[in-house]
């Protein structure tokens, strides 16, 4: 069955990994993918270059869950931490397995 969902992608300092995973679970995520990443942004290389790579956390959720995740990320982390996040609308086969019953 094809289901429209939203892929939430978050790049964060590694020290926030557990908090952000808890946040996405609180808003309906049934799973996630975690990848170690590195890169350079508008401010050049990040302080994490000395502390290890950043984490990229991705999850598939409903539109409502994605909106709630983004609101909490913005309120709790954007001002004081290196966190970037974006949403992409996707159509997922077997998408019902990503929605809490």
BELSULVEN-V128533 format. One record per pair of residues at least 24 apart in sequence whose C-alpha atoms are under 8 Angstrom apart, sorted by sequence separation. I is the first residue (numbers start at 1). GAP is how many residues later the second one is. D is the distance in Angstrom with one decimal. If there is no record, write none. Layout:
BEGIN
I/GAP/D + I/GAP/D
END
This chain:
BEGIN
33/24/5.7 + 34/24/6.7 + 32/25/6.6 + 33/25/5.2 + 32/26/5.5 + 33/26/6.5 + 32/27/4.6 + 31/28/6.4 + 32/28/7.6 + 31/29/7.8 + 29/30/6.6 + 29/31/6.9 + 29/32/5.9 + 28/33/6.9 + 13/35/6.9 + 24/35/8.0 + 21/36/7.7 + 29/36/7.8 + 28/37/6.2 + 61/37/6.5 + 62/37/7.2 + 14/38/7.7 + 17/38/6.9 + 27/38/5.4 + 60/38/6.5 + 61/38/6.7 + 14/39/7.1 + 27/39/7.9 + 13/40/7.8 + 14/40/5.2 + 13/41/4.9 + 14/41/5.5 + 27/41/6.7 + 12/42/5.7 + 13/42/6.3 + 27/42/6.4 + 11/43/6.7 + 12/43/5.4 + 11/44/5.6 + 12/44/6.5 + 10/45/8.0 + 11/45/4.4 + 24/45/6.1 + 10/46/5.5 + 11/46/6.4 + 23/46/7.0 + 9/47/6.8 + 10/47/5.2 + 9/48/5.9 + 10/48/6.3 + 9/49/4.5 + 23/49/7.8 + 8/50/5.5 + 9/50/6.9 + 7/51/6.8 + 8/51/5.4 + 7/52/5.7 + 8/52/6.3 + 7/53/4.6 + 8/53/7.5 + 6/54/5.6 + 7/54/6.6 + 5/55/6.3 + 6/55/5.4 + 5/56/5.6 + 6/56/5.9 + 5/57/5.1 + 6/57/5.9 + 4/58/7.8 + 5/58/6.5 + 8/58/6.5 + 7/59/7.9 + 6/60/6.6 + 31/67/7.6 + 13/68/7.5 + 30/68/5.8 + 12/69/7.9 + 13/69/6.2 + 29/69/7.3 + 30/69/6.9 + 12/70/6.0 + 13/70/6.9 + 29/70/7.5 + 30/70/6.8 + 12/71/4.6 + 28/71/7.3 + 29/71/7.8 + 11/72/5.6 + 12/72/6.7 + 28/72/6.5 + 10/73/7.0 + 11/73/5.3 + 10/74/5.8 + 11/74/6.3 + 10/75/4.3 + 9/76/5.5 + 10/76/6.7 + 8/77/7.2 + 9/77/5.4 + 8/78/6.0 + 9/78/6.4 + 8/79/4.8 + 7/80/5.7 + 8/80/6.8 + 6/81/6.4 + 7/81/5.2 + 6/82/5.6 + 7/82/6.3 + 6/83/4.5 + 7/83/6.6 + 5/84/6.0 + 6/84/5.7 + 4/85/7.2 + 5/85/5.4 + 4/86/5.8 + 5/86/6.0 + 4/87/4.4 + 5/87/6.9 + 3/88/5.5 + 4/88/6.3 + 2/89/6.2 + 3/89/5.3 + 2/90/5.4 + 3/90/6.5 + 5/90/7.5 + 2/91/4.6 + 3/91/7.3 + 4/91/7.5 + 1/92/5.6 + 2/92/6.3 + 3/92/4.9 + 1/93/5.3 + 2/93/6.1 + 3/93/6.7 + 1/94/6.7 + 1/95/7.4
END
